[in-house]
């Protein structure tokens, strides 16, 4: 994992931090979702979310997914038949 995130997405108090990891299999991306809040000492973060945060969590997670997916243009251009069975199952279940 690098020392700095490669990308951040923030909506309101919900943030996705995207990290790039170099592996033997190639580049992988890790995503950390967090909520920013005001503490007595200043601004802090947590990975706990309230009920009202969940729509933003879903939107930020979707945006992070889209950003990561766009980093591999060859994946986005694959025809439907070339996708794995697992990715097709996920699309159907959503």
Secondary structure, DSSP 8 states (H G I E B T S, - for coil): --SS-SEEEEETTEEEEEEEEEETTEEEEEEEEEEEEEETTEEEEES---GGGHHHHHHHHHHHHHHHHHT-HHHHT--GGGS-HHHHHHHHH-
